[in-house]
Every structure is written in C-alpha cells, then in structure tokens.
Amino acid sequence: MDVFERAASESAAIALLRAGNPRGAEVRLRTMLSQDPNDARALALLARCSFESSDTKAGDKQAALETARAAAALSPDDPLVKSTLTLALQRAGKGREARDEQLRLAEDAASDAPSDSDALFNLALARLNSNSYRKAKGLQQIHQAVTAHDLFDDAERFASDAYELLNVALLRLSQWDFAAAESLAQRAMQLDPTRPEVFIILAECAIRRREPVEAYELALEALRLSPGDQKTMRLLVRARARSRVWLGPFLPLVDWIVEMDRRGLVMVLLPMCFIGLVLFLSLTYDLGRVAAGARPLVVVSVAAIFALAYVLVSYLVSVLARFQIRRDLRRISLPKF
C-alpha cells in the first residue's frame, strides 16, 4: 500500500467513524493492518472503533485499551495516537495511575492543538476525572469544576463537524441543559442529517418540553437510521408512556422498567407477587378479626392495594407500549424488539 492509498484509507476510516459507522471503519483499518501490522495510527483508530461501537462489552474495551497502548508504544508523539489512548483510559482505565496518565496525555494533546474541539473536550473530562479533583473539597473543587466547564465551552466554540457538536450536545444533555443540547443537535443536523444521535437528543429535549408525540416521531427517525438500537427503543417506550397525562405518577416506575428492558418486565413480577402475598395475608387477617367481632386493621391492606395497583398499572403501561411500538415498527418496516 503506497503513501497516497494509505492516506486515503485512513481518511475514509476516520470519516466512517465520525459518521457513526465503526464497523465499516474497522474493515478498512484491518485491511491497512494486514499490509503493515506496525501502523500505529491504524491501530489507534482500530481501538477507537471498539469504543465508538454501541455493543462493545467490558472485555472488548480492555482489549481496545491494550491496542491503544500498543499504538502509543509504536508512535508515542502522534497526536491521534495520544488522543485515542486518552479516550481508552477514560473508558476502560482503572485506578490512580490510569487517571494520572489520562490527564497527562490530555494536557499534551490540548497544548499541541489548542483549538481542537476534541482535544479540549477530552481534557475537560480528564480534569473532572483526575485524582486532584477527587481529593479537592469546597472552593478548590468548585474552581476546578469551573475550569473544566470553561474547557467544555471552548470545545463547543471550536466544534467544526457533527461529531464534535454531538459530543458537546450529549454532555449538555447530561447536565440537563436542554436548550443548549437542542441547539447543538440542530447545528449537527445541518452538517450531517444521517446521525441517529441528533434525533435522540432532539427527542429527549422534546420529552423535557412535554411534547411526547414529537419525541416519539423523532425517536422513530433515529431508529430508521440505526435499526435495532435498544437505547432508541427504550426512548420510544418512554415517549409513548408520556402521551397520556394521567400516567404522570406512574412514570418513575415505568422508566425503571424500560431501562431494565426485557429483564425489567420479568423482574417487576417479583415485587408484584410479594405485594400480592402481603395483601392476601393482610386480608385474611382482617377477615379473621371481623369474624371474631374485632375491628379490622385495614391500614396494611389499603397500602398493599395501592402498591399493587401502582406496580400493576406501570407494568401494563410498559407492556402495552411495547406492543404499540411493534405495530408502528411494522408500519415503517423496521425490526421488532
């Protein structure tokens, strides 16, 4: 593989990664590594593919961290290699030494490229995860947090493509800054309307504005772009449940069941059975007291009835929402879940 072909393959792999297609990028990178197993940048990008993939398991992340370390051993001063090792330590590193190494690498990368949005974003995360931040208390910790958030602001200011904008948008979403997250997602959509994360963020913001119907349609659009994604399907259930105002008190348990996915539908049966048993014993006891001419102790029975009704309604809402979504998935020809 000559220099120009290698550069074109690397550019294509980076473009695929930033477009949300880590599997396609991995195919190109493995082809590059078959030609040159010591290509440090290709190894680094291969490690990044594992972290960008939504179905990567803990063991795969550790393997990706070792791949990133191997790339750093081959080319320790390459900015892309340092950036990838920083990401790998952030996602899979453990312990004080890993946090110190992550911070050092992030500071090096940001000093090499002070206007690189990705480098500034990683530096802010590294500082919030650093040992000094964990040890700090009171005003010292507040000062470090403010400094890190200033870096996030700089990362937003220098963001130039959809990938960088979405990184900051997801952060703003986790901070409950829904207006900023929505604005960033809309900017990202103008640059790349094929990123499912754009519609996921917009759907979350629509839920926050109490517009569940719009949130549902946005989540469906995300699912069209990334069929079978479980997080998007859970978002669909949450949006569907919020379309009925009277379900407001039941939403916390509905959300818990949804986040557990299919396991939640099974696990919630256990407390239902326990509450049902408590209700049965309580009613039996109260009826026995009535038969004996004594006043029944109805407090436990009433509490058990309300608890069972609460759990049962939440469970049925979750199940029915899934069936309704299956119907909609058939309508738009998407896979079932």
Contacts in CASP RR format, 6 or more apart in sequence:
PFRMAT RR
TARGET T0000
AUTHOR 0000-0000-0000
METHOD contacts of the structure
MODEL  1
MDVFERAASESAAIALLRAGNPRGAEVRLRTMLSQDPNDARALALLARCS
FESSDTKAGDKQAALETARAAAALSPDDPLVKSTLTLALQRAGKGREARD
EQLRLAEDAASDAPSDSDALFNLALARLNSNSYRKAKGLQQIHQAVTAHD
LFDDAERFASDAYELLNVALLRLSQWDFAAAESLAQRAMQLDPTRPEVFI
ILAECAIRRREPVEAYELALEALRLSPGDQKTMRLLVRARARSRVWLGPF
LPLVDWIVEMDRRGLVMVLLPMCFIGLVLFLSLTYDLGRVAAGARPLVVV
SVAAIFALAYVLVSYLVSVLARFQIRRDLRRISLPKF
1 9 0 8 1.000
1 32 0 8 1.000
1 35 0 8 1.000
1 36 0 8 1.000
6 32 0 8 1.000
6 35 0 8 1.000
6 36 0 8 1.000
6 39 0 8 1.000
9 28 0 8 1.000
9 29 0 8 1.000
9 31 0 8 1.000
9 32 0 8 1.000
10 32 0 8 1.000
10 41 0 8 1.000
10 42 0 8 1.000
10 45 0 8 1.000
12 25 0 8 1.000
12 28 0 8 1.000
13 24 0 8 1.000
13 25 0 8 1.000
13 28 0 8 1.000
13 29 0 8 1.000
13 32 0 8 1.000
13 42 0 8 1.000
13 45 0 8 1.000
14 25 0 8 1.000
14 45 0 8 1.000
16 22 0 8 1.000
16 24 0 8 1.000
16 25 0 8 1.000
16 28 0 8 1.000
17 25 0 8 1.000
17 45 0 8 1.000
17 48 0 8 1.000
17 49 0 8 1.000
17 52 0 8 1.000
17 163 0 8 1.000
18 161 0 8 1.000
18 162 0 8 1.000
18 163 0 8 1.000
19 192 0 8 1.000
19 194 0 8 1.000
19 195 0 8 1.000
20 52 0 8 1.000
20 195 0 8 1.000
22 48 0 8 1.000
22 49 0 8 1.000
22 50 0 8 1.000
22 52 0 8 1.000
22 53 0 8 1.000
23 49 0 8 1.000
23 53 0 8 1.000
25 45 0 8 1.000
25 49 0 8 1.000
26 46 0 8 1.000
26 49 0 8 1.000
29 42 0 8 1.000
29 45 0 8 1.000
29 46 0 8 1.000
29 49 0 8 1.000
30 46 0 8 1.000
32 39 0 8 1.000
32 42 0 8 1.000
33 39 0 8 1.000
33 42 0 8 1.000
33 43 0 8 1.000
33 46 0 8 1.000
36 42 0 8 1.000
38 74 0 8 1.000
40 71 0 8 1.000
40 72 0 8 1.000
40 74 0 8 1.000
40 75 0 8 1.000
40 78 0 8 1.000
40 81 0 8 1.000
41 71 0 8 1.000
41 75 0 8 1.000
41 78 0 8 1.000
41 80 0 8 1.000
41 81 0 8 1.000
43 67 0 8 1.000
43 68 0 8 1.000
43 70 0 8 1.000
43 71 0 8 1.000
43 74 0 8 1.000
44 67 0 8 1.000
44 68 0 8 1.000
44 71 0 8 1.000
44 72 0 8 1.000
44 78 0 8 1.000
44 80 0 8 1.000
44 81 0 8 1.000
44 83 0 8 1.000
44 84 0 8 1.000
44 85 0 8 1.000
45 80 0 8 1.000
45 84 0 8 1.000
46 64 0 8 1.000
46 67 0 8 1.000
47 64 0 8 1.000
47 65 0 8 1.000
47 67 0 8 1.000
47 68 0 8 1.000
47 71 0 8 1.000
47 84 0 8 1.000
47 88 0 8 1.000
48 64 0 8 1.000
48 68 0 8 1.000
48 84 0 8 1.000
48 87 0 8 1.000
49 64 0 8 1.000
50 56 0 8 1.000
50 60 0 8 1.000
50 61 0 8 1.000
50 63 0 8 1.000
50 64 0 8 1.000
50 67 0 8 1.000
51 61 0 8 1.000
51 64 0 8 1.000
51 87 0 8 1.000
51 88 0 8 1.000
51 91 0 8 1.000
51 92 0 8 1.000
54 229 0 8 1.000
54 231 0 8 1.000
56 64 0 8 1.000
58 92 0 8 1.000
61 88 0 8 1.000
61 91 0 8 1.000
61 92 0 8 1.000
62 92 0 8 1.000
64 88 0 8 1.000
64 92 0 8 1.000
65 88 0 8 1.000
65 89 0 8 1.000
65 91 0 8 1.000
65 92 0 8 1.000
65 93 0 8 1.000
67 88 0 8 1.000
68 81 0 8 1.000
68 84 0 8 1.000
68 85 0 8 1.000
68 87 0 8 1.000
68 88 0 8 1.000
69 85 0 8 1.000
69 88 0 8 1.000
71 81 0 8 1.000
71 84 0 8 1.000
71 85 0 8 1.000
72 81 0 8 1.000
72 82 0 8 1.000
72 85 0 8 1.000
74 81 0 8 1.000
75 81 0 8 1.000
76 82 0 8 1.000
79 109 0 8 1.000
79 112 0 8 1.000
79 113 0 8 1.000
79 119 0 8 1.000
82 105 0 8 1.000
82 108 0 8 1.000
82 109 0 8 1.000
83 105 0 8 1.000
83 109 0 8 1.000
83 118 0 8 1.000
83 119 0 8 1.000
83 122 0 8 1.000
85 105 0 8 1.000
86 102 0 8 1.000
86 105 0 8 1.000
86 106 0 8 1.000
86 109 0 8 1.000
86 122 0 8 1.000
86 126 0 8 1.000
87 122 0 8 1.000
89 98 0 8 1.000
89 99 0 8 1.000
89 101 0 8 1.000
89 102 0 8 1.000
89 105 0 8 1.000
90 102 0 8 1.000
90 122 0 8 1.000
90 125 0 8 1.000
90 126 0 8 1.000
90 129 0 8 1.000
93 99 0 8 1.000
93 102 0 8 1.000
96 131 0 8 1.000
99 126 0 8 1.000
99 129 0 8 1.000
99 130 0 8 1.000
99 131 0 8 1.000
100 130 0 8 1.000
100 131 0 8 1.000
102 126 0 8 1.000
102 129 0 8 1.000
102 130 0 8 1.000
103 126 0 8 1.000
103 127 0 8 1.000
103 129 0 8 1.000
103 130 0 8 1.000
105 126 0 8 1.000
106 119 0 8 1.000
106 122 0 8 1.000
106 123 0 8 1.000
106 125 0 8 1.000
106 126 0 8 1.000
106 127 0 8 1.000
107 123 0 8 1.000
107 126 0 8 1.000
109 116 0 8 1.000
109 119 0 8 1.000
109 122 0 8 1.000
109 123 0 8 1.000
110 116 0 8 1.000
110 119 0 8 1.000
110 120 0 8 1.000
110 122 0 8 1.000
110 123 0 8 1.000
110 151 0 8 1.000
112 119 0 8 1.000
113 119 0 8 1.000
114 120 0 8 1.000
115 158 0 8 1.000
116 158 0 8 1.000
117 154 0 8 1.000
117 155 0 8 1.000
117 156 0 8 1.000
117 157 0 8 1.000
117 158 0 8 1.000
117 159 0 8 1.000
117 160 0 8 1.000
117 164 0 8 1.000
117 167 0 8 1.000
117 168 0 8 1.000
118 155 0 8 1.000
118 164 0 8 1.000
118 167 0 8 1.000
120 151 0 8 1.000
120 152 0 8 1.000
120 154 0 8 1.000
120 155 0 8 1.000
120 158 0 8 1.000
121 151 0 8 1.000
121 152 0 8 1.000
121 155 0 8 1.000
121 164 0 8 1.000
121 167 0 8 1.000
121 168 0 8 1.000
121 171 0 8 1.000
123 151 0 8 1.000
124 148 0 8 1.000
124 149 0 8 1.000
124 151 0 8 1.000
124 152 0 8 1.000
124 155 0 8 1.000
125 148 0 8 1.000
127 133 0 8 1.000
127 144 0 8 1.000
127 147 0 8 1.000
127 148 0 8 1.000
127 151 0 8 1.000
128 144 0 8 1.000
128 145 0 8 1.000
128 148 0 8 1.000
132 144 0 8 1.000
133 141 0 8 1.000
133 144 0 8 1.000
133 145 0 8 1.000
133 148 0 8 1.000
136 144 0 8 1.000
152 168 0 8 1.000
152 171 0 8 1.000
155 164 0 8 1.000
155 167 0 8 1.000
155 168 0 8 1.000
156 165 0 8 1.000
156 168 0 8 1.000
156 184 0 8 1.000
158 164 0 8 1.000
159 165 0 8 1.000
159 167 0 8 1.000
159 168 0 8 1.000
159 184 0 8 1.000
161 191 0 8 1.000
161 192 0 8 1.000
162 188 0 8 1.000
162 189 0 8 1.000
162 191 0 8 1.000
162 192 0 8 1.000
162 195 0 8 1.000
162 198 0 8 1.000
165 184 0 8 1.000
165 185 0 8 1.000
165 187 0 8 1.000
165 188 0 8 1.000
165 191 0 8 1.000
166 184 0 8 1.000
166 185 0 8 1.000
166 188 0 8 1.000
166 195 0 8 1.000
166 197 0 8 1.000
166 198 0 8 1.000
166 201 0 8 1.000
168 184 0 8 1.000
169 180 0 8 1.000
169 181 0 8 1.000
169 184 0 8 1.000
169 185 0 8 1.000
169 188 0 8 1.000
169 197 0 8 1.000
169 201 0 8 1.000
170 181 0 8 1.000
170 197 0 8 1.000
170 201 0 8 1.000
172 178 0 8 1.000
172 180 0 8 1.000
172 181 0 8 1.000
172 184 0 8 1.000
173 181 0 8 1.000
173 201 0 8 1.000
173 204 0 8 1.000
173 205 0 8 1.000
178 204 0 8 1.000
178 205 0 8 1.000
178 208 0 8 1.000
178 209 0 8 1.000
181 201 0 8 1.000
181 204 0 8 1.000
181 205 0 8 1.000
182 201 0 8 1.000
182 202 0 8 1.000
182 205 0 8 1.000
184 201 0 8 1.000
185 197 0 8 1.000
185 198 0 8 1.000
185 201 0 8 1.000
185 202 0 8 1.000
185 205 0 8 1.000
186 202 0 8 1.000
188 195 0 8 1.000
188 197 0 8 1.000
188 198 0 8 1.000
189 195 0 8 1.000
189 198 0 8 1.000
189 202 0 8 1.000
192 198 0 8 1.000
194 225 0 8 1.000
195 225 0 8 1.000
196 222 0 8 1.000
196 223 0 8 1.000
196 225 0 8 1.000
196 226 0 8 1.000
196 229 0 8 1.000
196 232 0 8 1.000
197 222 0 8 1.000
198 222 0 8 1.000
199 218 0 8 1.000
199 219 0 8 1.000
199 221 0 8 1.000
199 222 0 8 1.000
199 225 0 8 1.000
200 218 0 8 1.000
200 219 0 8 1.000
200 222 0 8 1.000
200 231 0 8 1.000
200 232 0 8 1.000
200 235 0 8 1.000
202 218 0 8 1.000
203 214 0 8 1.000
203 215 0 8 1.000
203 216 0 8 1.000
203 218 0 8 1.000
203 219 0 8 1.000
203 222 0 8 1.000
203 235 0 8 1.000
203 239 0 8 1.000
204 215 0 8 1.000
204 235 0 8 1.000
206 212 0 8 1.000
206 214 0 8 1.000
206 215 0 8 1.000
206 218 0 8 1.000
206 239 0 8 1.000
207 215 0 8 1.000
207 238 0 8 1.000
207 239 0 8 1.000
207 242 0 8 1.000
210 242 0 8 1.000
212 239 0 8 1.000
212 240 0 8 1.000
212 241 0 8 1.000
212 242 0 8 1.000
212 243 0 8 1.000
213 239 0 8 1.000
213 243 0 8 1.000
215 235 0 8 1.000
215 239 0 8 1.000
215 242 0 8 1.000
216 236 0 8 1.000
216 239 0 8 1.000
216 240 0 8 1.000
216 243 0 8 1.000
219 232 0 8 1.000
219 235 0 8 1.000
219 236 0 8 1.000
219 239 0 8 1.000
220 236 0 8 1.000
220 328 0 8 1.000
220 332 0 8 1.000
222 229 0 8 1.000
222 232 0 8 1.000
222 235 0 8 1.000
223 229 0 8 1.000
223 232 0 8 1.000
223 233 0 8 1.000
223 236 0 8 1.000
223 329 0 8 1.000
223 334 0 8 1.000
224 332 0 8 1.000
224 334 0 8 1.000
226 232 0 8 1.000
227 334 0 8 1.000
227 335 0 8 1.000
228 334 0 8 1.000
228 335 0 8 1.000
228 337 0 8 1.000
230 261 0 8 1.000
230 337 0 8 1.000
233 325 0 8 1.000
233 337 0 8 1.000
234 258 0 8 1.000
234 259 0 8 1.000
234 261 0 8 1.000
236 321 0 8 1.000
236 325 0 8 1.000
237 254 0 8 1.000
237 258 0 8 1.000
237 318 0 8 1.000
237 321 0 8 1.000
237 322 0 8 1.000
237 325 0 8 1.000
238 254 0 8 1.000
238 255 0 8 1.000
238 258 0 8 1.000
240 321 0 8 1.000
240 324 0 8 1.000
240 325 0 8 1.000
241 247 0 8 1.000
241 250 0 8 1.000
241 251 0 8 1.000
241 254 0 8 1.000
241 258 0 8 1.000
241 317 0 8 1.000
241 318 0 8 1.000
241 321 0 8 1.000
242 248 0 8 1.000
242 251 0 8 1.000
247 254 0 8 1.000
247 313 0 8 1.000
247 317 0 8 1.000
249 310 0 8 1.000
250 310 0 8 1.000
250 313 0 8 1.000
250 314 0 8 1.000
250 317 0 8 1.000
253 268 0 8 1.000
253 310 0 8 1.000
253 311 0 8 1.000
253 314 0 8 1.000
254 314 0 8 1.000
254 317 0 8 1.000
254 318 0 8 1.000
256 264 0 8 1.000
257 264 0 8 1.000
257 265 0 8 1.000
257 268 0 8 1.000
257 314 0 8 1.000
257 315 0 8 1.000
257 318 0 8 1.000
258 318 0 8 1.000
260 267 0 8 1.000
260 268 0 8 1.000
265 315 0 8 1.000
265 318 0 8 1.000
265 319 0 8 1.000
268 311 0 8 1.000
268 314 0 8 1.000
268 315 0 8 1.000
268 318 0 8 1.000
269 315 0 8 1.000
271 311 0 8 1.000
272 308 0 8 1.000
272 311 0 8 1.000
272 312 0 8 1.000
272 315 0 8 1.000
275 304 0 8 1.000
275 307 0 8 1.000
275 308 0 8 1.000
275 311 0 8 1.000
276 304 0 8 1.000
276 308 0 8 1.000
278 300 0 8 1.000
278 304 0 8 1.000
279 301 0 8 1.000
279 304 0 8 1.000
279 305 0 8 1.000
279 308 0 8 1.000
282 297 0 8 1.000
282 300 0 8 1.000
282 301 0 8 1.000
282 304 0 8 1.000
283 301 0 8 1.000
285 296 0 8 1.000
285 297 0 8 1.000
286 296 0 8 1.000
286 297 0 8 1.000
286 298 0 8 1.000
286 301 0 8 1.000
287 296 0 8 1.000
288 296 0 8 1.000
289 295 0 8 1.000
289 296 0 8 1.000
289 297 0 8 1.000
290 296 0 8 1.000
322 337 0 8 1.000
325 337 0 8 1.000
326 336 0 8 1.000
326 337 0 8 1.000
329 335 0 8 1.000
329 336 0 8 1.000
329 337 0 8 1.000
330 336 0 8 1.000
END
